[in-house]
Amino acid sequence: MANFFIIGGSGAYYLGKGALGIEAEAIEAKTPFGPAGPIHILDLKGQRIGFLSRHGERGYTLTAPFINYRANIWAAKELGAERILTWTGPGAINPKFRPGDYVVPSDILDFTKSRPLTFFENTGLGFIRQNPVFCPVLRLSFLRAAKKSSSRIHDGGTYACTEGPRLETPAEVRFLKKAGADMVGMTLVPEVFLARELEMCYASICYITNYAEGVKALPYRKGELFEGALPSKEKAKVDAALASLPEIIAQTIIDLAEKERRCPCKDAMLRYKIKGDIGKDWRRWSETKS
């Protein structure tokens, strides 16, 4: 059993062994939605946690639209996780955000197109509120931990999630800015919504990895990551932000370890329980047909 589950985003595969804790075992989790990504059970400063790298174990081998989000979130619940902590590396739209900055997002715009978005297909379940989008308790703990590591931390921001795997066009970024987006990435949807359906707390910390297209006039550079959307002189700041993430996550978990869950996340499906539409066994909720 693991009360905490970490989903590592961009750069997770670069972190050294032991960066997120001492490994106890690695498991291959099978779910009704297919296999989850390899899960590592770690001891992180006395806490038993699960860890999964979204994009692969040895490099960026799986792009965002092809991740089995339902399997990964289901596996986290199966392990006993009540709280999911994640990170992701979006591009900056808000001019206040720069590569290497941390942002703890507070809202989401969903512009994905073809991903399975719910556990409750062909049922009457899942019609649940999405405010707050991210667990407020987890967000506060992320902010406390990040402020100890960096002065470049932003409290709140809207994350626009696009389908990928391609990056966005300049016109799309202009549209997203007008829609209220502060940054753009490809991974937090449907993760955050799936976690809420299974009554788990979920929050993410973003480290800004590049400028979204058209935000700055940047030349095209062949053969480089983001093809020039990350200026060379700012890459060191991004690398430093990634390297500090394990300590931020460790401090967040320590801060949360003794706190009871008093947030709305744990009761997201309570209305359906009261009506008798679902029972105590969450594994059977997705079997219910309307």
Buried (B, 14 or more C-beta within 10 A) or exposed (E): EBBBBBBBBBBBBEBEEEBBBEEEEEEEBEBEBEEBBBBBBBEBEEBBBBBBBBBBBEEBEBBBBEBBBBBBBBBBBBBEBBBBBBBBBBBBBBEEBBBBBBBBBBBBBBBBEEBEBBBBEEBEBBEBEEEBBBBBBBBBBBBBBBEEBBEBBBBEBBBBBBBBEEBBEEEBBBBBBEEEBBBBBBBBBBBBBBBBBBBBBBBBBBBBBBBBBBBEEBEEBEEEEBBBBBBEEBBEBBBEBBBBBBBBBBBBBBBBBEEEBEBBBBEBBEBBBEEEBBEEEBEEBBEBEE
